[in-house]
């Protein structure tokens, strides 16, 4: 069983679940409760939504390892699972079962909100992850953008399903208080952009880290096409953009006397990003980029955790 958890990158799955629960209970809940509107989904039904998201993600990791075995033998032979601890056949079987279960759950939840178009999320995303694994990962820029976009979608799924449910059951209350939708959409947009930018930065770092195997297998990643030096410049530019984006988000916080959240973002996101830029600038060895990848991930998680603080202000 543990070998499957390793294949599915269980720490990353926990981060995804953590993110979705934070957005529901720390952002959506306080806003709708201001207007005495309860959740549409029960706690168990929301758990199913999170579970479906996790299953699709886990299936994506399985199919990625399935097609990346040759690259992984070069880049990280000590971390290979398929062919050693688990057969490729079992990996593809797990991928198929997880996606089927996710679609079934997605159809059920879409039925509850009477909007079956939402169920296509659990069909389109696995298809995108499949295409990423067999094609787009090896293409210039496309793979990085796709993965970053999917990282942002993790948050959007929460509000998309809940909003359709609320509209179905509390249409009058929702339409009579448009500020509900506006406020939640603002938070959604901010955290989606943050997730996209931070994921994009980390994807480029991982491409630099894996350049040896990618080069030998014909990949056209950003470091291979543009060189490591230009890739580092791109990472730094994106990090600077992220710093200013968070700063733009912080300005209204001061006017609202959200001093604690302002300070939190400053000390856990912006200052670490400045340190991160310096680390990227001096990075040379593969181990440097491995550490920087973890550093970028820690900043991403810290940014997501800021949702928890909003619970006490909204």
C-alpha positions as a Markdown table, in Angstrom:
| # | Residue | x | y | z |
|---|---|---|---|---|
| 1 | Unk | 0.0 | 0.0 | 0.0 |
| 2 | Unk | 2.8 | 2.4 | 0.9 |
| 3 | Unk | 4.3 | 2.0 | -2.6 |
| 4 | Unk | 1.1 | 3.4 | -4.1 |
| 5 | Unk | 1.2 | 6.3 | -1.7 |
| 6 | Unk | 4.7 | 7.0 | -2.9 |
| 7 | Unk | 3.6 | 6.7 | -6.6 |
| 8 | Unk | 0.7 | 9.1 | -5.9 |
| 9 | Unk | 3.0 | 11.7 | -4.1 |
| 10 | Unk | 0.8 | 11.6 | -1.0 |
| 11 | Unk | 2.3 | 14.8 | 0.5 |
| 12 | Unk | 1.2 | 16.8 | -2.6 |
| 13 | Unk | -2.3 | 15.2 | -2.3 |
| 14 | Unk | -2.5 | 16.4 | 1.3 |
| 15 | Unk | -1.6 | 19.9 | 0.2 |
| 16 | Unk | -4.4 | 19.8 | -2.4 |
| 17 | Unk | -6.9 | 18.7 | 0.2 |
| 18 | Unk | -5.6 | 21.3 | 2.7 |
| 19 | Unk | -6.0 | 24.0 | 0.1 |
| 20 | Unk | -9.6 | 23.1 | -0.8 |
| 21 | Unk | -10.7 | 22.8 | 2.8 |
| 22 | Unk | -9.1 | 26.1 | 3.6 |
| 23 | Unk | -10.9 | 27.9 | 0.8 |
| 24 | Unk | -14.3 | 26.4 | 1.7 |
| 25 | Unk | -14.2 | 26.9 | 5.4 |
| 26 | Unk | -12.0 | 30.0 | 5.7 |
| 27 | Unk | -13.1 | 32.1 | 2.7 |
| 28 | Unk | -16.5 | 30.8 | 1.4 |
| 29 | Unk | -18.0 | 30.0 | 4.8 |
| 30 | Unk | -17.5 | 33.4 | 6.5 |
| 31 | Unk | -18.8 | 35.3 | 3.4 |
| 32 | Unk | -22.0 | 33.4 | 2.9 |
| 33 | Unk | -22.7 | 33.2 | 6.7 |
| 34 | Unk | -22.7 | 37.0 | 6.8 |
| 35 | Unk | -25.9 | 36.7 | 4.9 |
| 36 | Unk | -27.3 | 33.7 | 6.8 |
| 37 | Unk | -26.9 | 31.4 | 3.9 |
| 38 | Unk | -25.7 | 27.8 | 4.7 |
| 39 | Unk | -23.6 | 25.6 | 2.5 |
| 40 | Unk | -25.3 | 23.7 | -0.2 |
| 41 | Unk | -23.0 | 20.7 | 0.1 |
| 42 | Unk | -22.8 | 18.7 | 3.3 |
| 43 | Unk | -19.4 | 18.0 | 4.9 |
| 44 | Unk | -19.5 | 14.5 | 3.4 |
| 45 | Unk | -20.4 | 15.7 | -0.1 |
| 46 | Unk | -17.6 | 18.2 | 0.0 |
| 47 | Unk | -15.3 | 15.4 | 1.2 |
| 48 | Unk | -16.3 | 13.6 | -2.0 |
| 49 | Unk | -15.4 | 16.6 | -4.1 |
| 50 | Unk | -12.0 | 16.8 | -2.5 |
| 51 | Unk | -11.6 | 13.0 | -2.9 |
| 52 | Unk | -12.4 | 13.2 | -6.6 |
| 53 | Unk | -9.8 | 16.0 | -7.0 |
| 54 | Unk | -7.2 | 13.9 | -5.2 |
| 55 | Unk | -8.0 | 10.8 | -7.3 |
| 56 | Unk | -7.6 | 12.7 | -10.5 |
| 57 | Unk | -4.3 | 14.2 | -9.3 |
| 58 | Unk | -3.0 | 10.8 | -8.1 |
| 59 | Unk | -3.9 | 9.2 | -11.4 |
| 60 | Unk | -2.0 | 12.1 | -13.1 |
| 61 | Unk | 1.2 | 11.2 | -11.1 |
| 62 | Unk | 0.8 | 7.6 | -12.0 |
| 63 | Unk | 0.5 | 8.2 | -15.7 |
| 64 | Unk | 3.4 | 10.7 | -15.6 |
| 65 | Unk | 5.7 | 8.1 | -14.0 |
| 66 | Unk | 4.5 | 5.5 | -16.5 |
| 67 | Unk | 5.6 | 7.6 | -19.5 |
| 68 | Unk | 8.6 | 9.2 | -17.8 |
| 69 | Unk | 10.4 | 6.0 | -16.8 |
| 70 | Unk | 13.2 | 6.5 | -19.3 |
| 71 | Unk | 13.8 | 10.1 | -18.2 |
| 72 | Unk | 13.6 | 9.2 | -14.5 |
| 73 | Unk | 16.3 | 6.5 | -14.9 |
| 74 | Unk | 18.7 | 9.3 | -15.8 |
| 75 | Unk | 17.5 | 12.2 | -13.6 |
| 76 | Unk | 16.5 | 10.3 | -10.4 |
| 77 | Unk | 17.3 | 6.6 | -10.6 |
| 78 | Unk | 17.2 | 6.3 | -6.8 |
| 79 | Unk | 13.5 | 7.4 | -6.7 |
| 80 | Unk | 12.2 | 5.1 | -9.4 |
| 81 | Unk | 9.2 | 3.1 | -8.3 |
| 82 | Unk | 7.9 | 1.5 | -11.5 |
| 83 | Unk | 9.8 | -1.6 | -12.5 |
| 84 | Unk | 11.3 | -1.9 | -9.0 |
| 85 | Unk | 8.6 | -1.7 | -6.4 |
| 86 | Unk | 5.6 | -1.7 | -8.6 |
| 87 | Unk | 4.9 | -2.9 | -12.2 |
| 88 | Unk | 4.0 | -0.5 | -14.9 |
| 89 | Unk | 0.8 | -2.6 | -15.5 |
| 90 | Unk | -0.4 | -1.9 | -12.0 |
| 91 | Unk | 0.4 | 1.8 | -12.3 |
| 92 | Unk | -1.8 | 2.1 | -15.5 |
| 93 | Unk | -4.5 | 0.0 | -13.8 |
| 94 | Unk | -4.5 | 2.3 | -10.8 |
| 95 | Unk | -4.6 | 5.3 | -13.1 |
| 96 | Unk | -7.7 | 3.9 | -14.9 |
| 97 | Unk | -9.5 | 3.0 | -11.7 |
| 98 | Unk | -8.9 | 6.3 | -10.0 |
| 99 | Unk | -10.1 | 8.3 | -13.0 |
| 100 | Unk | -13.3 | 6.2 | -13.4 |
| 101 | Unk | -14.1 | 6.6 | -9.7 |
| 102 | Unk | -13.5 | 10.4 | -10.0 |
| 103 | Unk | -15.8 | 10.7 | -13.0 |
| 104 | Unk | -18.5 | 8.7 | -11.1 |
| 105 | Unk | -18.2 | 11.0 | -8.0 |
| 106 | Unk | -18.1 | 14.1 | -10.3 |
| 107 | Unk | -21.3 | 12.9 | -12.0 |
| 108 | Unk | -23.0 | 12.4 | -8.7 |
| 109 | Unk | -22.0 | 15.9 | -7.4 |
| 110 | Unk | -23.1 | 17.5 | -10.7 |
| 111 | Unk | -26.4 | 15.7 | -10.4 |
| 112 | Unk | -26.9 | 17.3 | -6.9 |
| 113 | Unk | -26.4 | 20.8 | -8.3 |
| 114 | Unk | -28.3 | 19.9 | -11.5 |
| 115 | Unk | -25.4 | 21.1 | -13.7 |
| 116 | Unk | -23.8 | 18.2 | -15.5 |
| 117 | Unk | -21.3 | 20.4 | -17.3 |
| 118 | Unk | -19.3 | 20.5 | -14.1 |
| 119 | Unk | -18.8 | 16.8 | -14.3 |
| 120 | Unk | -16.7 | 17.3 | -17.4 |
| 121 | Unk | -13.9 | 18.7 | -15.2 |
| 122 | Unk | -13.2 | 15.2 | -14.1 |
| 123 | Unk | -13.0 | 14.1 | -17.7 |
| 124 | Unk | -11.1 | 17.0 | -19.3 |
| 125 | Unk | -8.5 | 17.3 | -16.5 |
| 126 | Unk | -7.4 | 13.6 | -16.8 |
| 127 | Unk | -7.3 | 14.0 | -20.5 |
| 128 | Unk | -5.0 | 17.1 | -20.1 |
| 129 | Unk | -2.8 | 15.2 | -17.7 |
| 130 | Unk | -2.5 | 12.3 | -20.2 |
| 131 | Unk | -1.6 | 14.7 | -23.0 |
| 132 | Unk | 0.9 | 16.4 | -20.7 |
| 133 | Unk | 2.6 | 13.1 | -19.9 |
| 134 | Unk | 2.9 | 11.9 | -23.4 |
| 135 | Unk | 3.4 | 15.2 | -25.3 |
| 136 | Unk | 3.2 | 18.6 | -23.7 |
| 137 | Unk | 5.7 | 18.0 | -20.9 |
| 138 | Unk | 8.4 | 17.7 | -23.6 |
| 139 | Unk | 7.3 | 20.8 | -25.4 |
| 140 | Unk | 8.6 | 24.3 | -24.9 |
| 141 | Unk | 6.5 | 26.3 | -22.3 |
| 142 | Unk | 3.2 | 24.4 | -23.0 |
| 143 | Unk | 3.7 | 21.8 | -20.2 |
| 144 | Unk | 4.7 | 24.5 | -17.7 |
| 145 | Unk | 1.6 | 26.5 | -18.4 |
| 146 | Unk | -0.7 | 23.5 | -18.3 |
| 147 | Unk | 0.5 | 22.3 | -14.9 |
| 148 | Unk | 0.3 | 25.8 | -13.5 |
| 149 | Unk | -3.2 | 26.2 | -14.8 |
| 150 | Unk | -4.3 | 22.9 | -13.3 |
| 151 | Unk | -2.8 | 24.0 | -9.9 |
| 152 | Unk | -5.1 | 27.1 | -10.1 |
| 153 | Unk | -8.1 | 24.9 | -11.0 |
| 154 | Unk | -7.8 | 23.1 | -7.7 |
| 155 | Unk | -9.2 | 26.1 | -5.9 |
| 156 | Unk | -11.7 | 27.0 | -8.6 |
| 157 | Unk | -13.4 | 23.6 | -8.4 |
| 158 | Unk | -14.5 | 24.3 | -4.8 |
| 159 | Unk | -16.4 | 27.5 | -5.6 |
| 160 | Unk | -17.7 | 26.3 | -9.0 |
| 161 | Unk | -19.6 | 23.4 | -7.4 |
| 162 | Unk | -20.8 | 25.3 | -4.3 |
| 163 | Unk | -21.9 | 28.3 | -6.3 |
| 164 | Unk | -24.1 | 26.2 | -8.6 |
| 165 | Unk | -25.6 | 24.5 | -5.6 |
| 166 | Unk | -26.3 | 27.8 | -3.8 |
| 167 | Unk | -27.8 | 29.2 | -7.0 |
| 168 | Unk | -30.1 | 26.1 | -7.2 |
| 169 | Unk | -31.3 | 26.3 | -3.6 |
| 170 | Unk | -30.9 | 29.9 | -2.6 |
| 171 | Unk | -31.2 | 31.8 | -5.9 |
| 172 | Unk | -33.2 | 34.7 | -4.4 |
| 173 | Unk | -30.7 | 35.2 | -1.5 |
| 174 | Unk | -27.7 | 35.0 | -3.8 |
| 175 | Unk | -29.1 | 37.3 | -6.5 |
| 176 | Unk | -30.3 | 39.8 | -3.8 |
| 177 | Unk | -26.7 | 40.0 | -2.4 |
| 178 | Unk | -24.4 | 40.2 | -5.4 |
| 179 | Unk | -21.5 | 41.2 | -3.0 |
| 180 | Unk | -21.3 | 37.6 | -2.0 |
| 181 | Unk | -20.3 | 36.4 | -5.4 |
| 182 | Unk | -18.1 | 39.5 | -6.0 |
| 183 | Unk | -16.2 | 39.0 | -2.7 |
| 184 | Unk | -15.6 | 35.3 | -3.1 |
| 185 | Unk | -14.7 | 35.8 | -6.8 |
| 186 | Unk | -12.1 | 38.3 | -5.8 |
| 187 | Unk | -10.5 | 35.9 | -3.3 |
| 188 | Unk | -10.7 | 33.1 | -5.9 |
| 189 | Unk | -9.0 | 35.2 | -8.5 |
| 190 | Unk | -6.1 | 36.2 | -6.1 |
| 191 | Unk | -5.4 | 32.7 | -5.0 |
| 192 | Unk | -5.7 | 31.3 | -8.5 |
| 193 | Unk | -3.1 | 33.8 | -9.8 |
| 194 | Unk | -0.9 | 33.1 | -6.8 |
| 195 | Unk | -1.1 | 29.3 | -7.4 |
| 196 | Unk | -0.5 | 29.8 | -11.1 |
| 197 | Unk | 2.6 | 32.0 | -10.7 |
| 198 | Unk | 4.2 | 30.0 | -7.9 |
| 199 | Unk | 3.6 | 26.7 | -9.7 |
| 200 | Unk | 5.0 | 28.1 | -12.9 |
| 201 | Unk | 8.2 | 29.2 | -11.1 |
| 202 | Unk | 8.6 | 25.7 | -9.5 |
| 203 | Unk | 8.0 | 24.0 | -12.9 |
| 204 | Unk | 10.9 | 25.9 | -14.5 |
| 205 | Unk | 13.2 | 25.0 | -11.5 |
| 206 | Unk | 12.3 | 21.3 | -11.9 |
| 207 | Unk | 13.1 | 21.5 | -15.6 |
| 208 | Unk | 16.5 | 22.9 | -14.8 |
| 209 | Unk | 17.0 | 20.2 | -12.2 |
| 210 | Unk | 16.0 | 17.5 | -14.8 |
| 211 | Unk | 17.8 | 19.0 | -17.8 |
| 212 | Unk | 20.2 | 16.0 | -18.1 |
| 213 | Unk | 17.5 | 13.4 | -18.7 |
| 214 | Unk | 15.3 | 15.7 | -20.7 |
| 215 | Unk | 18.1 | 16.6 | -23.0 |
| 216 | Unk | 19.0 | 12.9 | -23.7 |
| 217 | Unk | 15.3 | 12.0 | -24.4 |
| 218 | Unk | 14.6 | 14.9 | -26.9 |
| 219 | Unk | 12.6 | 17.2 | -24.7 |
| 220 | Unk | 12.3 | 20.9 | -25.6 |
| 221 | Unk | 11.9 | 22.4 | -22.2 |
| 222 | Unk | 12.7 | 26.1 | -21.4 |
| 223 | Unk | 16.2 | 25.4 | -20.0 |
| 224 | Unk | 17.0 | 23.2 | -23.1 |
| 225 | Unk | 15.7 | 25.7 | -25.7 |
| 226 | Unk | 16.7 | 29.0 | -23.9 |
| 227 | Unk | 19.6 | 27.8 | -21.7 |
| 228 | Unk | 19.9 | 27.7 | -17.9 |
| 229 | Unk | 21.0 | 31.3 | -17.6 |
| 230 | Unk | 17.9 | 32.7 | -19.4 |
| 231 | Unk | 15.7 | 30.2 | -17.4 |
| 232 | Unk | 17.1 | 31.7 | -14.2 |
| 233 | Unk | 16.3 | 35.2 | -15.4 |
| 234 | Unk | 12.7 | 34.1 | -16.2 |
| 235 | Unk | 12.4 | 32.6 | -12.7 |
| 236 | Unk | 13.6 | 35.8 | -11.2 |
| 237 | Unk | 11.2 | 37.9 | -13.3 |
| 238 | Unk | 8.3 | 35.7 | -12.3 |
| 239 | Unk | 9.3 | 35.9 | -8.6 |
| 240 | Unk | 9.4 | 39.7 | -8.8 |
| 241 | Unk | 6.0 | 39.8 | -10.4 |
| 242 | Unk | 4.7 | 37.5 | -7.7 |
| 243 | Unk | 6.2 | 39.8 | -5.0 |
| 244 | Unk | 4.4 | 42.9 | -6.5 |
| 245 | Unk | 1.2 | 40.9 | -7.1 |
| 246 | Unk | 1.1 | 40.0 | -3.4 |
| 247 | Unk | 1.9 | 43.7 | -2.6 |
| 248 | Unk | -1.0 | 44.8 | -4.7 |
| 249 | Unk | -3.2 | 42.4 | -2.8 |
| 250 | Unk | -1.9 | 43.8 | 0.5 |
| 251 | Unk | -2.8 | 47.4 | -0.1 |
| 252 | Unk | -6.5 | 47.0 | 0.7 |
| 253 | Unk | -5.6 | 45.0 | 3.8 |
| 254 | Unk | -4.1 | 48.0 | 5.4 |
| 255 | Unk | -7.2 | 50.1 | 4.7 |
| 256 | Unk | -9.3 | 47.3 | 6.3 |
| 257 | Unk | -6.9 | 47.1 | 9.4 |
| 258 | Unk | -6.0 | 43.5 | 8.5 |
| 259 | Unk | -2.5 | 44.1 | 9.9 |
| 260 | Unk | -1.8 | 40.5 | 10.9 |
| 261 | Unk | -2.5 | 39.2 | 7.4 |
| 262 | Unk | -0.3 | 42.0 | 5.9 |
| 263 | Unk | 2.6 | 41.1 | 8.2 |
| 264 | Unk | 2.1 | 37.4 | 7.6 |
| 265 | Unk | 2.3 | 37.7 | 3.8 |
| 266 | Unk | 5.3 | 40.0 | 4.2 |
| 267 | Unk | 7.3 | 37.6 | 6.4 |
| 268 | Unk | 6.2 | 34.3 | 4.9 |
| 269 | Unk | 5.9 | 35.1 | 1.2 |
| 270 | Unk | 7.5 | 38.4 | 0.1 |
| 271 | Unk | 10.7 | 38.3 | 2.1 |
| 272 | Unk | 11.3 | 34.6 | 1.4 |
| 273 | Unk | 10.8 | 35.3 | -2.3 |
| 274 | Unk | 13.5 | 37.9 | -2.1 |
| 275 | Unk | 15.8 | 35.3 | -0.5 |
| 276 | Unk | 14.7 | 32.8 | -3.1 |
| 277 | Unk | 15.7 | 35.2 | -5.9 |
| 278 | Unk | 19.2 | 35.4 | -4.4 |
| 279 | Unk | 19.3 | 31.6 | -4.1 |
| 280 | Unk | 18.3 | 31.2 | -7.7 |
| 281 | Unk | 20.9 | 33.8 | -8.8 |
| 282 | Unk | 23.8 | 31.8 | -7.2 |
| 283 | Unk | 22.5 | 28.3 | -7.9 |
| 284 | Unk | 24.9 | 26.1 | -9.9 |
| 285 | Unk | 24.5 | 22.5 | -9.0 |
| 286 | Unk | 21.5 | 20.2 | -9.3 |
| 287 | Unk | 21.2 | 20.0 | -5.5 |
| 288 | Unk | 20.9 | 23.8 | -5.5 |
| 289 | Unk | 17.8 | 23.6 | -7.7 |
| 290 | Unk | 16.4 | 20.7 | -5.7 |
| 291 | Unk | 16.6 | 22.8 | -2.5 |
| 292 | Unk | 15.2 | 25.8 | -4.4 |
| 293 | Unk | 12.3 | 23.7 | -5.6 |
| 294 | Unk | 11.4 | 22.8 | -2.0 |
| 295 | Unk | 11.8 | 26.5 | -1.1 |
| 296 | Unk | 9.4 | 27.6 | -3.8 |
| 297 | Unk | 6.9 | 24.9 | -2.6 |
| 298 | Unk | 7.2 | 26.1 | 1.0 |
| 299 | Unk | 6.4 | 29.7 | -0.1 |
| 300 | Unk | 3.4 | 28.4 | -2.1 |
| 301 | Unk | 2.0 | 26.5 | 0.9 |
| 302 | Unk | 2.6 | 29.6 | 3.2 |
| 303 | Unk | 0.7 | 31.8 | 0.8 |
| 304 | Unk | -2.2 | 29.3 | 0.7 |
| 305 | Unk | -2.3 | 29.1 | 4.5 |
| 306 | Unk | -3.1 | 32.9 | 4.6 |
| 307 | Unk | -6.7 | 31.8 | 3.9 |
| 308 | Unk | -6.8 | 30.6 | 7.5 |
| 309 | Unk | -6.2 | 34.1 | 8.9 |
| 310 | Unk | -9.0 | 35.6 | 6.8 |
| 311 | Unk | -11.4 | 33.4 | 8.7 |
| 312 | Unk | -10.9 | 35.7 | 11.7 |
| 313 | Unk | -11.5 | 38.8 | 9.7 |
| 314 | Unk | -14.3 | 38.1 | 7.3 |
